[in-house]
């Protein structure tokens, strides 16, 4: 059986944490910095970081257009925190370029600045009854979700986990927890992925 090769965009952010979580979830995880590396993966994660910087780096490394094309052709993509901003249709109150790969409008730092960062239990019915430990660090929230966007979780009345076809987005940082359920959920969207043993998490 084919083991999914999942890339983590390695221009900035929580790269090592996502690579480790993907490995533990049963994927073959690899950093992605070039278009050649992008062409060899089955799916991609865009980690947390600084969204305006990453958009500039995507253009500088000639990754933005091939990334858009691969996702529009069906490659699974997951953006976490900053990654959610990068993949969004637009940013509220602070216009900036995005990849426009999921029909959501997001607000940056919506839950507060760095000193307002917090962990909050998040109900995610698609993952079962056990709440997910949502770690929010300068986190955005979603102010508008298009009609084709599935809202998977909310906090304070705002969507914080959504999916539209092959694109998943979370406002929080699953890679900073020991809970692998969202990484495994993402791998289930990758055709031919070998999902790791569904053992209970700490």
C-alpha positions as YAML, in Angstrom:
chain: A
units: angstrom
residues:
- id: 1
  name: UNK
  ca: [0.00, 0.00, 0.00]
- id: 2
  name: UNK
  ca: [1.26, 3.46, -0.87]
- id: 3
  name: UNK
  ca: [2.41, 5.58, 2.07]
- id: 4
  name: UNK
  ca: [1.32, 9.17, 1.60]
- id: 5
  name: UNK
  ca: [4.15, 11.62, 1.04]
- id: 6
  name: UNK
  ca: [3.06, 14.78, 2.84]
- id: 7
  name: UNK
  ca: [5.07, 17.96, 2.54]
- id: 8
  name: UNK
  ca: [5.32, 20.75, 5.08]
- id: 9
  name: UNK
  ca: [6.05, 24.16, 3.59]
- id: 10
  name: UNK
  ca: [9.44, 24.91, 5.11]
- id: 11
  name: UNK
  ca: [9.79, 28.65, 4.53]
- id: 12
  name: UNK
  ca: [8.90, 29.67, 8.10]
- id: 13
  name: UNK
  ca: [6.93, 28.46, 11.11]
- id: 14
  name: UNK
  ca: [6.20, 25.21, 12.99]
- id: 15
  name: UNK
  ca: [7.80, 22.96, 10.39]
- id: 16
  name: UNK
  ca: [9.52, 20.41, 12.66]
- id: 17
  name: UNK
  ca: [6.42, 19.96, 14.81]
- id: 18
  name: UNK
  ca: [4.20, 19.15, 11.82]
- id: 19
  name: UNK
  ca: [6.82, 16.81, 10.33]
- id: 20
  name: UNK
  ca: [6.98, 14.89, 13.61]
- id: 21
  name: UNK
  ca: [3.18, 14.68, 13.97]
- id: 22
  name: UNK
  ca: [2.77, 13.50, 10.38]
- id: 23
  name: UNK
  ca: [5.44, 10.84, 10.87]
- id: 24
  name: UNK
  ca: [3.67, 9.60, 14.00]
- id: 25
  name: UNK
  ca: [0.39, 9.55, 12.07]
- id: 26
  name: UNK
  ca: [1.74, 7.19, 9.42]
- id: 27
  name: UNK
  ca: [2.75, 9.53, 6.60]
- id: 28
  name: UNK
  ca: [6.11, 9.98, 4.96]
- id: 29
  name: UNK
  ca: [6.73, 13.62, 5.87]
- id: 30
  name: UNK
  ca: [9.15, 15.89, 4.07]
- id: 31
  name: UNK
  ca: [9.98, 19.62, 4.06]
- id: 32
  name: UNK
  ca: [9.10, 21.55, 0.88]
- id: 33
  name: UNK
  ca: [11.05, 24.60, -0.27]
- id: 34
  name: UNK
  ca: [11.18, 24.23, -4.06]
- id: 35
  name: UNK
  ca: [8.79, 23.56, -6.94]
- id: 36
  name: UNK
  ca: [10.60, 20.26, -7.62]
- id: 37
  name: UNK
  ca: [9.88, 19.12, -4.06]
- id: 38
  name: UNK
  ca: [6.28, 20.29, -4.41]
- id: 39
  name: UNK
  ca: [5.86, 18.14, -7.51]
- id: 40
  name: UNK
  ca: [6.85, 14.97, -5.60]
- id: 41
  name: UNK
  ca: [4.34, 15.12, -2.73]
- id: 42
  name: UNK
  ca: [0.76, 13.86, -2.31]
- id: 43
  name: UNK
  ca: [-0.40, 16.64, 0.05]
- id: 44
  name: UNK
  ca: [0.90, 19.79, 1.73]
- id: 45
  name: UNK
  ca: [0.66, 21.46, 5.13]
- id: 46
  name: UNK
  ca: [1.24, 25.21, 5.50]
- id: 47
  name: UNK
  ca: [2.25, 25.75, 9.15]
- id: 48
  name: UNK
  ca: [1.95, 28.71, 11.49]
- id: 49
  name: UNK
  ca: [4.23, 31.72, 11.06]
- id: 50
  name: UNK
  ca: [3.86, 35.23, 9.60]
- id: 51
  name: UNK
  ca: [1.46, 35.34, 6.68]
- id: 52
  name: UNK
  ca: [2.74, 38.39, 4.77]
- id: 53
  name: UNK
  ca: [6.30, 37.05, 4.94]
- id: 54
  name: UNK
  ca: [5.29, 33.61, 3.69]
- id: 55
  name: UNK
  ca: [3.29, 35.02, 0.77]
- id: 56
  name: UNK
  ca: [6.37, 37.01, -0.30]
- id: 57
  name: UNK
  ca: [8.59, 33.93, 0.04]
- id: 58
  name: UNK
  ca: [6.17, 31.82, -2.00]
- id: 59
  name: UNK
  ca: [6.50, 34.33, -4.82]
- id: 60
  name: UNK
  ca: [10.28, 34.63, -4.41]
- id: 61
  name: UNK
  ca: [10.73, 30.85, -4.61]
- id: 62
  name: UNK
  ca: [8.27, 30.55, -7.54]
- id: 63
  name: UNK
  ca: [5.98, 28.33, -5.48]
- id: 64
  name: UNK
  ca: [2.73, 30.30, -5.42]
- id: 65
  name: UNK
  ca: [1.46, 29.47, -8.90]
- id: 66
  name: UNK
  ca: [2.41, 25.76, -8.99]
- id: 67
  name: UNK
  ca: [0.93, 25.39, -5.50]
- id: 68
  name: UNK
  ca: [-2.36, 26.97, -6.57]
- id: 69
  name: UNK
  ca: [-2.48, 24.73, -9.63]
- id: 70
  name: UNK
  ca: [-1.81, 21.51, -7.73]
- id: 71
  name: UNK
  ca: [-4.49, 22.30, -5.15]
- id: 72
  name: UNK
  ca: [-7.01, 23.24, -7.82]
- id: 73
  name: UNK
  ca: [-6.20, 19.92, -9.47]
- id: 74
  name: UNK
  ca: [-7.11, 18.10, -6.25]
- id: 75
  name: UNK
  ca: [-4.00, 17.92, -4.04]
- id: 76
  name: UNK
  ca: [-5.02, 18.03, -0.35]
- id: 77
  name: UNK
  ca: [-3.86, 21.15, 1.48]
- id: 78
  name: UNK
  ca: [-4.04, 22.06, 5.17]
- id: 79
  name: UNK
  ca: [-3.32, 25.51, 6.56]
- id: 80
  name: UNK
  ca: [-2.84, 26.01, 10.31]
- id: 81
  name: UNK
  ca: [-3.10, 29.46, 11.94]
- id: 82
  name: UNK
  ca: [-0.98, 31.58, 9.59]
- id: 83
  name: UNK
  ca: [-1.50, 28.89, 6.97]
- id: 84
  name: UNK
  ca: [-5.25, 29.45, 7.23]
- id: 85
  name: UNK
  ca: [-4.69, 33.13, 6.43]
- id: 86
  name: UNK
  ca: [-2.48, 32.26, 3.45]
- id: 87
  name: UNK
  ca: [-5.07, 29.93, 1.88]
- id: 88
  name: UNK
  ca: [-8.10, 32.16, 2.58]
- id: 89
  name: UNK
  ca: [-10.04, 34.09, -0.03]
- id: 90
  name: UNK
  ca: [-9.33, 37.36, 1.76]
- id: 91
  name: UNK
  ca: [-8.29, 39.05, 5.01]
- id: 92
  name: UNK
  ca: [-10.76, 41.35, 6.80]
- id: 93
  name: UNK
  ca: [-9.73, 44.94, 7.68]
- id: 94
  name: UNK
  ca: [-6.14, 44.37, 6.63]
- id: 95
  name: UNK
  ca: [-6.06, 43.60, 2.91]
- id: 96
  name: UNK
  ca: [-3.12, 41.45, 1.85]
- id: 97
  name: UNK
  ca: [-2.38, 38.91, -0.86]
- id: 98
  name: UNK
  ca: [-3.54, 35.32, -0.31]
- id: 99
  name: UNK
  ca: [-3.57, 32.10, -2.33]
- id: 100
  name: UNK
  ca: [-7.41, 32.20, -2.47]
- id: 101
  name: UNK
  ca: [-7.88, 28.43, -2.20]
- id: 102
  name: UNK
  ca: [-10.82, 28.25, 0.22]
- id: 103
  name: UNK
  ca: [-13.88, 30.51, 0.33]
- id: 104
  name: UNK
  ca: [-13.38, 32.11, 3.74]
- id: 105
  name: UNK
  ca: [-12.68, 35.62, 5.01]
- id: 106
  name: UNK
  ca: [-10.40, 35.71, 8.05]
- id: 107
  name: UNK
  ca: [-9.43, 38.29, 10.67]
- id: 108
  name: UNK
  ca: [-5.83, 38.27, 11.87]
- id: 109
  name: UNK
  ca: [-5.04, 38.14, 15.61]
- id: 110
  name: UNK
  ca: [-8.78, 37.91, 16.28]
- id: 111
  name: UNK
  ca: [-8.37, 36.11, 19.61]
- id: 112
  name: UNK
  ca: [-5.74, 38.61, 20.82]
- id: 113
  name: UNK
  ca: [-2.01, 39.18, 20.62]
- id: 114
  name: UNK
  ca: [0.75, 36.91, 21.91]
- id: 115
  name: UNK
  ca: [-0.04, 37.47, 25.60]
- id: 116
  name: UNK
  ca: [-3.66, 36.45, 24.96]
- id: 117
  name: UNK
  ca: [-2.61, 33.03, 23.65]
- id: 118
  name: UNK
  ca: [-4.48, 30.18, 25.31]
- id: 119
  name: UNK
  ca: [-5.48, 26.53, 25.17]
- id: 120
  name: UNK
  ca: [-9.22, 25.88, 24.90]
- id: 121
  name: UNK
  ca: [-11.09, 22.59, 24.49]
- id: 122
  name: UNK
  ca: [-12.74, 22.50, 21.06]
- id: 123
  name: UNK
  ca: [-15.70, 20.29, 20.15]
- id: 124
  name: UNK
  ca: [-15.06, 18.68, 16.77]
- id: 125
  name: UNK
  ca: [-17.89, 16.20, 16.08]
- id: 126
  name: UNK
  ca: [-16.08, 14.74, 13.06]
- id: 127
  name: UNK
  ca: [-13.34, 13.51, 15.43]
- id: 128
  name: UNK
  ca: [-15.59, 12.02, 18.10]
- id: 129
  name: UNK
  ca: [-16.90, 13.10, 21.48]
- id: 130
  name: UNK
  ca: [-13.58, 13.92, 23.14]
- id: 131
  name: UNK
  ca: [-12.79, 17.69, 22.89]
- id: 132
  name: UNK
  ca: [-9.63, 18.65, 21.06]
- id: 133
  name: UNK
  ca: [-6.99, 20.70, 22.91]
- id: 134
  name: UNK
  ca: [-7.01, 23.82, 20.75]
- id: 135
  name: UNK
  ca: [-3.85, 25.90, 21.16]
- id: 136
  name: UNK
  ca: [-4.49, 29.46, 19.95]
- id: 137
  name: UNK
  ca: [-1.41, 31.69, 19.42]
- id: 138
  name: UNK
  ca: [-2.14, 35.11, 17.88]
- id: 139
  name: UNK
  ca: [-4.88, 33.15, 16.19]
- id: 140
  name: UNK
  ca: [-7.20, 34.29, 13.41]
- id: 141
  name: UNK
  ca: [-10.86, 33.46, 13.20]
- id: 142
  name: UNK
  ca: [-13.21, 33.12, 10.25]
- id: 143
  name: UNK
  ca: [-15.69, 35.95, 9.79]
- id: 144
  name: UNK
  ca: [-17.30, 34.58, 6.63]
- id: 145
  name: UNK
  ca: [-17.52, 31.03, 5.28]
- id: 146
  name: UNK
  ca: [-18.89, 30.45, 1.79]
- id: 147
  name: UNK
  ca: [-21.86, 28.15, 1.13]
- id: 148
  name: UNK
  ca: [-19.63, 25.26, 0.05]
- id: 149
  name: UNK
  ca: [-17.44, 25.45, 3.17]
- id: 150
  name: UNK
  ca: [-18.08, 22.85, 5.89]
- id: 151
  name: UNK
  ca: [-17.66, 24.28, 9.40]
- id: 152
  name: UNK
  ca: [-16.11, 21.55, 11.56]
- id: 153
  name: UNK
  ca: [-15.51, 23.51, 14.78]
- id: 154
  name: UNK
  ca: [-16.20, 26.89, 16.38]
- id: 155
  name: UNK
  ca: [-14.93, 28.96, 19.29]
- id: 156
  name: UNK
  ca: [-16.79, 31.97, 20.71]
- id: 157
  name: UNK
  ca: [-19.26, 31.76, 17.85]
- id: 158
  name: UNK
  ca: [-16.63, 31.91, 15.10]
- id: 159
  name: UNK
  ca: [-15.52, 29.02, 12.87]
- id: 160
  name: UNK
  ca: [-11.99, 27.85, 13.68]
- id: 161
  name: UNK
  ca: [-11.83, 24.63, 11.64]
- id: 162
  name: UNK
  ca: [-13.29, 24.36, 8.15]
- id: 163
  name: UNK
  ca: [-13.04, 22.26, 5.02]
- id: 164
  name: UNK
  ca: [-13.90, 22.88, 1.40]
- id: 165
  name: UNK
  ca: [-13.31, 19.90, -0.86]
- id: 166
  name: UNK
  ca: [-9.55, 19.13, -0.61]
- id: 167
  name: UNK
  ca: [-8.62, 22.16, 1.53]
- id: 168
  name: UNK
  ca: [-8.62, 22.03, 5.34]
- id: 169
  name: UNK
  ca: [-7.97, 25.04, 7.57]
- id: 170
  name: UNK
  ca: [-7.55, 25.41, 11.34]
- id: 171
  name: UNK
  ca: [-7.07, 28.61, 13.35]
- id: 172
  name: UNK
  ca: [-5.21, 26.71, 16.08]
- id: 173
  name: UNK
  ca: [-2.07, 24.56, 16.29]
- id: 174
  name: UNK
  ca: [-2.74, 20.78, 16.44]
- id: 175
  name: UNK
  ca: [0.98, 20.14, 15.86]
- id: 176
  name: UNK
  ca: [1.77, 21.54, 19.33]
- id: 177
  name: UNK
  ca: [-0.32, 18.87, 21.07]
- id: 178
  name: UNK
  ca: [0.06, 15.11, 21.56]
- id: 179
  name: UNK
  ca: [-3.37, 14.59, 19.95]
- id: 180
  name: UNK
  ca: [-2.94, 13.29, 16.39]
- id: 181
  name: UNK
  ca: [-6.61, 13.17, 15.41]
- id: 182
  name: UNK
  ca: [-6.56, 16.16, 13.07]
- id: 183
  name: UNK
  ca: [-3.37, 15.00, 11.35]
- id: 184
  name: UNK
  ca: [-5.00, 11.60, 10.82]
- id: 185
  name: UNK
  ca: [-8.19, 13.27, 9.63]
- id: 186
  name: UNK
  ca: [-6.14, 15.17, 7.05]
- id: 187
  name: UNK
  ca: [-4.38, 12.01, 5.92]
- id: 188
  name: UNK
  ca: [-7.77, 10.40, 5.27]
- id: 189
  name: UNK
  ca: [-8.24, 12.98, 2.49]
- id: 190
  name: UNK
  ca: [-5.07, 11.80, 0.76]
- id: 191
  name: UNK
  ca: [-5.78, 9.05, -1.75]
- id: 192
  name: UNK
  ca: [-3.90, 5.86, -0.95]
- id: 193
  name: UNK
  ca: [-2.63, 7.16, 2.39]
- id: 194
  name: UNK
  ca: [-1.60, 4.64, 4.97]
- id: 195
  name: UNK
  ca: [-3.19, 5.84, 8.19]
- id: 196
  name: UNK
  ca: [-1.22, 5.10, 11.33]
- id: 197
  name: UNK
  ca: [-2.58, 2.84, 14.05]
- id: 198
  name: UNK
  ca: [-5.64, 4.46, 15.60]
- id: 199
  name: UNK
  ca: [-4.24, 4.18, 19.09]
- id: 200
  name: UNK
  ca: [-5.55, 6.52, 21.78]
- id: 201
  name: UNK
  ca: [-3.63, 9.73, 22.35]
- id: 202
  name: UNK
  ca: [-2.28, 10.99, 25.64]
...
